[in-house]
Amino acid sequence: WFSTRKRNNVGMTFPQSRSSPAFVPAVARRRGKTRISSEQPSYQLAGLDLSTLWIDLVQRGKVSATVQLSVAPDETANRKKISVEYGVRLKEGHEGPKCSEYAFQIGLQPGEVSQHPTIKSINATLERTQQQDGGVDDSSGVRFRQAGDFIAQLQLVRTLRPSPSPGVSAAVTSTAPPYNPETDSFVTGPLRLELRPLVGRIPPSLHGQDDESQKDGHESSILTTFWDIFHNVSPADVRGHFLLLPTISEKRNWRPQAFTKSDCHDVVHLAGSIQEPGSLCLGFNSIGAAASQNHIHLHGWPCPPVPLLQISQNKDDNFSANAWHAYPVSKVTSVIDFLDIENGANGGTVEVSWLKYPVFCVLLSASVHHLDLLGKALATCLDTIGKNPYNIAFLNRIQKSEKEEEEGGNVVVDLEEKDVIQEQFVDVYLFVRSKERSSALPTLKLGISEMLGVFHAQNDQELNELASYSSSAQKDDTAVSLMEQALLDVSVDDEENTWQLIKDSLSTM
């Protein structure tokens, strides 16, 4: 039952210099007159240069929102509200303008400072970070702490994000509440998506911009519908944070936050279109696993996250800028059990592995030539886990192997020519949960970023607690960090049975 099977791609690093195309500032490639910090990575989806489009949004002041915060001016029960604007803007840095968070109270007189504790805390942290220079957690503009492979990252303006949809916060399963457009903030209210610039619309052909001819079911269609991309008004990453969803221009796509078979099919193909490979992470949170809005959507942000990138650069270990092996979960080299799904009729294989990881995680991997089979395998897994909350991450990567030839029925490696074959793969990480919050950390909802190994702390105290170790939190008689303990705590209750059910279902595909 227990195996130590190693994945071929894990542990491989492909050195890449800072002068390579992956590090060329996105806006500089399109507009030679605009100088942007080299900290802005390049990333594309289905041919859309999302990095450049993000900078455009920031320059135009579009990555911003207004929120009402309550204050208690006196001892009475009456509470008044203040208006706060927050978002991302360009700020001069050592290597050129860079994206930076901001928040301020609207209506203050010149020189007046907000006394609201949340705004004071955010601005004090921003000021402290900007004054420091060269520390392990500050030169990037992101404060973080490390405990083993896991990272705790301090979030600032994201703590001001809109309230969840009704019925979402109290969910204990992945079953979505009945969809109601009147309470869907994506299609109604001041934050509805139609008020935001459309970053891009991906047609079913997966190439080019909005092509009306595709709506008639053109034979070259790969996706089942158009997909819209909007910016997130409360970004978790100042370098870019997007919402991906089946186009809202068609009301048939106004549906709850549940990942359907067509979503499985479409998103594995979308992940296969990421360029450079590994430069973008797509993530889904189910109801009961940190979803905040009951409208089908995914998140997309640059990979690797700033803390993981900076730690590796400080170690000078030839870390790739487009690191598909950046997250703690993607560094796992041991599996508990595995199953290979082969499609004899059409060819192709999907490798399915139960990873040795604190929270139950199944990794499904396939070449970009076999994404239809990968989508079907993911859909089968989701059908099998039932109402358990879940998160899904999608990454693509390059797998390098030496040329193989057949001799007398045996496959041998051509050691003389040593021809290297590069093939793109898509990796899908499925995390199956028992609950949304850990009793070890009840103030924090754990979503796809936390499942991958990067925790979003809401304040300095929580940041330090996440990276702390406790003798009472142990795994195999060894003290673990609060982050690892939280993952252990929210994992599905019966992991072996869950895997066996998944394995049995996949075996009948």
C-alpha positions in Angstrom: 0.0 0.0 0.0 2.7 2.5 0.9 5.0 3.5 -1.9 8.0 5.8 -2.3 7.3 6.5 -6.0 9.1 9.7 -7.1 7.7 12.0 -9.7 10.1 12.6 -12.6 9.8 16.4 -12.5 10.1 17.1 -8.8 13.5 18.4 -7.7 14.6 19.5 -11.2 15.6 23.1 -11.6 16.3 24.9 -14.8 18.5 27.9 -14.2 17.3 31.1 -15.7 19.1 34.4 -15.6 17.5 37.7 -14.7 18.1 38.8 -18.3 16.0 36.1 -19.8 12.6 36.9 -21.4 10.8 35.8 -18.2 12.3 38.8 -16.4 11.8 41.5 -19.0 9.3 44.0 -17.6 6.0 43.4 -19.3 5.2 47.0 -20.0 8.7 47.7 -21.3 8.2 45.0 -23.9 5.1 46.8 -25.3 6.0 50.4 -24.6 9.7 51.3 -24.6 9.0 54.6 -22.9 7.5 53.0 -19.7 10.0 51.9 -17.1 8.7 49.3 -14.7 10.6 47.5 -11.9 12.1 44.1 -12.9 10.1 42.7 -9.9 7.1 42.7 -12.2 7.1 39.2 -13.8 5.8 38.2 -17.2 2.8 35.9 -17.4 0.3 35.1 -20.1 -2.9 33.1 -20.4 -4.3 32.0 -23.8 -2.1 34.6 -25.5 -3.2 37.5 -23.3 -0.3 39.3 -21.7 -1.9 39.6 -18.3 1.2 41.2 -16.7 1.1 44.1 -19.1 -2.7 44.4 -18.7 -2.3 44.5 -14.9 0.2 47.4 -15.1 -2.2 49.2 -17.4 -5.0 48.8 -14.9 -2.8 50.1 -12.0 -1.6 53.1 -14.1 -5.2 54.0 -14.8 -6.1 53.8 -11.1 -8.5 50.9 -11.8 -7.2 48.5 -9.1 -9.0 50.3 -6.3 -12.3 50.1 -4.3 -14.1 52.0 -1.6 -15.3 50.4 1.6 -17.4 51.6 4.5 -15.8 50.9 8.0 -17.7 51.2 11.2 -16.3 53.4 14.1 -17.6 54.0 17.6 -17.1 57.8 18.2 -18.6 57.7 21.7 -20.2 55.4 24.3 -23.6 55.4 22.6 -24.9 52.5 20.7 -24.9 54.5 17.5 -22.1 53.8 15.2 -21.1 55.9 12.2 -19.1 54.8 9.2 -16.1 56.2 7.4 -15.3 55.8 3.7 -11.9 54.2 2.9 -10.3 53.9 -0.5 -7.8 51.1 -1.0 -6.0 49.4 -3.8 -2.7 49.2 -5.8 -0.7 52.0 -7.4 2.7 52.5 -8.9 5.3 53.8 -6.5 9.0 54.6 -7.3 11.3 51.9 -6.2 15.1 51.2 -6.4 14.7 49.5 -9.8 11.9 51.7 -11.2 8.2 52.1 -10.5 6.7 49.1 -8.7 3.2 48.1 -7.6 2.4 49.0 -4.0 -0.6 48.8 -1.8 -2.3 51.9 -0.3 -5.3 52.8 1.9 -6.6 56.2 3.0 -9.7 57.6 4.7 -11.8 59.7 2.3 -12.7 63.3 3.5 -9.7 64.1 5.7 -8.2 67.5 5.6 -4.7 68.0 4.2 -2.2 66.6 6.7 -4.8 64.9 8.8 -4.2 61.2 9.5 -6.9 58.5 9.8 -7.4 57.3 13.4 -9.2 54.2 12.4 -7.2 51.3 13.8 -7.3 49.2 10.7 -6.2 52.0 8.4 -3.5 53.1 10.9 -2.2 49.5 11.1 -2.0 49.1 7.3 -0.3 52.5 6.8 2.2 51.9 9.6 3.1 48.5 8.1 3.5 50.1 4.7 5.7 52.9 6.0 7.8 50.5 8.0 8.3 48.2 5.0 9.3 51.1 2.7 11.8 52.5 5.2 13.6 49.2 5.6 16.1 48.1 2.9 17.6 44.8 2.2 16.0 42.6 4.9 14.8 39.1 4.0 11.2 40.0 4.3 11.0 43.7 3.3 12.8 44.6 0.1 10.0 43.1 -1.9 7.4 45.1 0.0 5.9 41.9 1.5 6.3 40.9 5.1 6.5 37.2 5.7 7.8 34.5 8.0 9.0 31.0 7.2 8.6 27.8 9.2 10.1 24.8 7.3 8.7 24.9 3.8 5.6 26.8 4.8 5.2 30.6 4.5 3.1 33.1 6.3 2.6 36.3 4.4 1.0 39.5 5.8 -2.0 40.7 3.9 -2.9 44.4 4.0 -5.6 45.8 1.7 -7.0 42.3 1.1 -8.3 42.5 4.7 -10.7 45.2 3.4 -12.3 42.9 0.8 -16.1 42.8 0.4 -18.3 40.7 2.6 -19.1 37.1 1.6 -22.3 36.2 -0.2 -25.3 35.3 2.0 -25.2 31.7 3.2 -21.5 31.2 2.3 -19.7 31.9 5.6 -21.6 29.3 7.6 -21.2 26.5 5.1 -19.8 23.2 6.3 -20.0 21.3 3.0 -19.2 22.1 -0.6 -22.9 22.3 -1.5 -23.5 25.8 -2.8 -26.6 27.7 -1.7 -29.3 28.2 -4.3 -28.0 30.8 -6.8 -29.7 34.2 -6.4 -28.6 37.0 -8.8 -30.1 39.6 -6.5 -27.4 38.7 -3.9 -24.6 38.0 -6.4 -22.1 40.9 -6.1 -20.6 39.9 -9.4 -23.8 40.9 -11.3 -25.5 43.4 -8.9 -24.4 46.2 -6.6 -21.5 48.7 -6.6 -18.8 46.0 -7.1 -20.5 44.2 -10.0 -18.1 43.1 -12.7 -19.7 45.1 -15.5 -18.4 48.3 -13.8 -14.8 47.0 -14.1 -12.7 47.0 -17.2 -12.8 43.6 -19.0 -9.2 42.5 -18.9 -9.8 39.9 -21.6 -12.3 37.4 -23.0 -10.9 34.0 -24.0 -12.9 32.4 -26.9 -13.6 28.7 -27.1 -10.7 28.5 -29.7 -8.3 29.4 -26.8 -6.5 31.8 -29.1 -7.0 35.5 -29.9 -9.5 37.9 -28.5 -13.3 37.9 -28.6 -14.4 36.2 -31.8 -18.2 36.3 -32.3 -18.0 33.5 -34.9 -17.0 31.1 -32.1 -20.4 31.6 -30.5 -22.0 29.6 -33.3 -20.1 26.4 -32.2 -17.1 26.7 -34.6 -15.5 23.3 -35.1 -12.2 24.5 -33.7 -13.7 25.1 -30.3 -11.6 23.7 -27.4 -13.5 25.3 -24.5 -17.2 24.9 -23.8 -17.8 28.7 -23.4 -16.1 32.0 -23.5 -14.1 32.9 -20.3 -13.9 36.4 -18.9 -11.0 37.9 -16.9 -11.4 40.8 -14.5 -9.1 42.2 -11.9 -9.7 41.4 -8.2 -10.5 44.6 -6.3 -8.7 43.2 -3.2 -5.6 41.6 -4.6 -3.6 39.1 -2.7 -0.5 39.8 -4.9 0.3 43.4 -6.0 1.9 42.0 -9.2 -1.5 40.8 -10.3 -4.6 39.0 -9.1 -7.4 38.1 -11.5 -10.9 36.6 -11.4 -11.6 34.0 -14.2 -15.2 33.0 -14.9 -17.4 31.7 -17.7 -18.5 34.9 -19.5 -21.1 36.8 -17.6 -22.5 38.1 -20.9 -24.5 34.8 -21.1 -26.9 34.3 -18.2 -26.6 30.5 -18.5 -23.2 31.1 -16.8 -24.8 32.8 -13.8 -24.6 29.9 -11.5 -23.2 28.9 -8.1 -19.7 28.3 -7.0 -19.5 24.6 -7.9 -16.9 23.1 -10.3 -18.8 21.2 -13.0 -17.5 18.7 -15.6 -17.4 21.5 -18.2 -15.3 23.6 -15.8 -12.9 20.7 -15.3 -12.5 20.4 -19.1 -12.1 24.1 -19.7 -9.7 25.0 -16.9 -7.2 22.2 -17.6 -7.0 23.6 -21.1 -6.6 27.1 -19.8 -3.8 26.0 -17.6 -2.1 24.4 -20.5 -2.1 27.8 -22.3 0.0 29.6 -19.5 3.2 31.1 -20.8 5.9 30.9 -19.6 5.1 27.5 -18.0 4.7 27.8 -14.3 4.4 31.6 -14.3 0.7 31.7 -13.3 -1.3 29.7 -10.8 -5.1 29.2 -11.2 -7.0 28.3 -8.0 -10.5 27.4 -7.0 -12.2 27.5 -3.6 -15.4 25.5 -3.1 -18.1 26.6 -0.8 -17.0 25.5 2.7 -13.3 25.9 1.7 -12.9 29.7 1.7 -15.1 30.7 -1.2 -16.6 34.1 -0.5 -18.9 34.6 -3.5 -21.5 32.2 -4.7 -20.8 32.7 -8.4 -18.6 30.3 -10.3 -15.0 31.8 -10.5 -11.3 31.0 -10.1 -8.4 33.1 -9.0 -5.2 33.7 -10.9 -2.0 35.2 -9.7 1.7 35.2 -10.6 3.8 32.2 -9.6 6.0 31.9 -7.6 4.6 34.1 -4.8 7.0 36.9 -3.7 8.1 35.3 -0.5 9.1 32.0 -2.1 10.9 33.9 -4.9 12.8 36.1 -2.5 13.8 33.3 -0.2 15.3 31.4 -3.1 17.1 34.4 -4.5 18.7 35.1 -1.1 19.9 31.5 -1.1 21.2 31.9 -4.7 20.1 28.4 -5.6 19.4 28.9 -9.3 15.6 29.1 -8.7 13.6 29.5 -11.9 11.4 32.6 -12.2 8.7 30.4 -13.7 8.8 27.9 -10.9 6.2 25.2 -11.1 7.9 23.6 -8.2 7.8 26.7 -6.0 5.0 25.9 -3.6 5.6 23.5 -0.6 3.1 21.0 -2.1 4.8 21.0 -5.5 8.1 20.2 -3.7 6.7 16.9 -2.4 8.7 14.0 -3.7 7.1 11.0 -2.0 3.6 9.6 -2.5 1.6 7.2 -0.5 0.0 5.5 -3.4 -0.6 6.1 -7.1 -2.6 5.1 -10.1 -2.0 5.6 -13.9 -5.1 6.1 -16.1 -4.5 5.0 -19.7 -6.9 5.7 -22.5 -6.3 2.8 -24.9 -8.6 4.0 -27.6 -7.1 7.5 -28.0 -3.8 7.1 -26.2 -2.6 9.2 -23.3 -2.0 8.8 -19.7 -2.9 10.6 -16.5 -0.7 10.0 -13.5 -2.6 10.2 -10.2 -0.7 10.3 -7.0 -1.8 10.6 -3.3 0.9 12.9 -2.0 2.5 12.6 1.4 1.4 16.0 2.6 -0.3 17.4 5.8 -3.7 17.9 4.1 -5.2 15.2 1.9 -3.9 16.0 -1.6 -4.3 14.1 -4.9 -2.1 15.2 -7.8 -3.3 14.6 -11.4 -0.7 15.1 -14.2 -0.9 14.8 -17.9 0.8 16.0 -21.1 -0.9 19.0 -22.8 -1.7 16.5 -25.6 -4.1 14.6 -23.2 -5.9 17.4 -21.4 -9.4 16.0 -22.3 -8.5 12.9 -20.3 -7.1 15.0 -17.5 -10.4 17.0 -17.3 -12.4 13.8 -17.1 -10.2 12.4 -14.4 -10.7 15.5 -12.3 -14.4 15.5 -12.8 -14.5 11.9 -11.7 -12.6 12.8 -8.5 -15.0 15.6 -7.7 -18.0 13.3 -8.2 -16.4 10.8 -5.8 -15.6 13.1 -2.9 -19.3 14.2 -2.6 -20.0 17.1 -0.3 -16.6 17.4 1.2 -15.1 20.9 0.9 -12.3 21.1 -1.6 -9.7 23.4 -3.3 -8.1 22.9 -6.7 -4.8 24.4 -8.0 -3.7 24.3 -11.7 -0.1 24.7 -12.8 1.7 23.9 -15.9 5.4 22.9 -16.3 8.1 21.6 -18.6 9.2 18.1 -18.3 12.6 17.2 -19.7 13.6 13.7 -20.7 16.3 12.1 -22.8 15.3 10.6 -26.2 14.2 7.0 -26.0 14.4 4.4 -28.7 13.1 0.9 -29.0 15.6 -2.0 -29.5 14.3 -5.6 -29.6 11.1 -4.5 -27.9 12.9 -2.8 -25.0 13.0 1.0 -24.5 16.5 2.4 -24.0 17.8 5.9 -23.5 20.0 7.2 -26.3 23.1 7.9 -24.2 25.3 8.8 -27.2 23.2 11.6 -28.7 21.6 12.6 -25.4 18.8 14.3 -27.2 16.6 16.2 -24.7 12.8 16.2 -25.2 10.8 19.0 -23.7 7.1 18.5 -23.2 4.5 20.6 -21.4 2.4 19.1 -18.6 -0.5 20.3 -16.6 -0.6 19.5 -12.9 -3.8 19.6 -10.9 -3.7 19.5 -7.1 -7.0 18.5 -5.5 -7.2 19.1 -1.7 -10.1 17.4 0.1 -11.2 18.9 3.4 -13.3 18.3 6.4 -13.8 21.9 7.3 -13.0 25.5 6.4 -11.2 26.7 9.6 -8.7 24.9 11.9 -9.4 24.9 15.6 -5.7 25.8 15.9 -6.4 29.0 13.9 -10.1 29.9 14.1 -9.7 33.5 12.9 -8.4 32.5 9.5 -10.3 30.9 6.6 -8.0 28.5 4.7 -8.2 28.7 1.0 -6.2 27.5 -2.0 -3.1 29.6 -1.2 -3.0 28.0 2.3 -3.5 24.5 0.9 -0.5 25.1 -1.4 1.6 26.2 1.6 1.4 30.0 1.6 -0.7 31.4 4.5 -2.3 34.9 4.4 -2.0 36.5 7.9 -4.4 39.3 8.7 -2.1 41.1 11.2 1.4 41.1 12.7 0.3 38.9 15.7 -1.2 36.3 13.4 1.9 36.5 11.2 4.2 35.6 14.0 1.8 32.9 15.4 1.6 31.1 12.1 5.4 30.7 12.0 5.6 29.5 15.6 6.2 25.9 16.7 4.4 24.2 19.6 5.2 21.1 21.5 1.5 20.4 21.7 1.3 20.4 17.9 3.1 17.3 16.8 3.5 15.0 13.8 5.4 11.8 14.1 6.6 12.9 17.6 8.1 16.1 16.1 6.9 19.6 16.8 5.3 21.3 13.8 4.4 24.9 13.0 0.9 26.3 13.4 0.6 26.3 9.6 1.3 22.6 9.3 -1.0 21.8 12.2 -3.8 23.8 10.6 -3.5 21.8 7.4 -3.5 18.5 9.4 -6.6 19.7 11.2 -8.7 20.5 8.2 -7.9 17.4 6.2 -10.7 15.0 5.3 -11.4 12.7 8.2 -10.8 9.3 6.6 -7.9 9.8 4.1 -7.4 6.1 3.3 -11.1 5.5 2.5 -11.2 8.7 0.4 -8.3 7.6 -1.6 -9.7 4.1 -2.1 -13.0 5.6 -3.4 -11.2 7.9 -5.8 -8.9 5.1 -6.9 -11.9 2.8 -7.6 -13.8 5.4 -9.5 -10.8 6.3 -11.7 -10.2 2.6 -12.4 -13.5 2.4 -14.1 -13.0 5.3 -16.5 
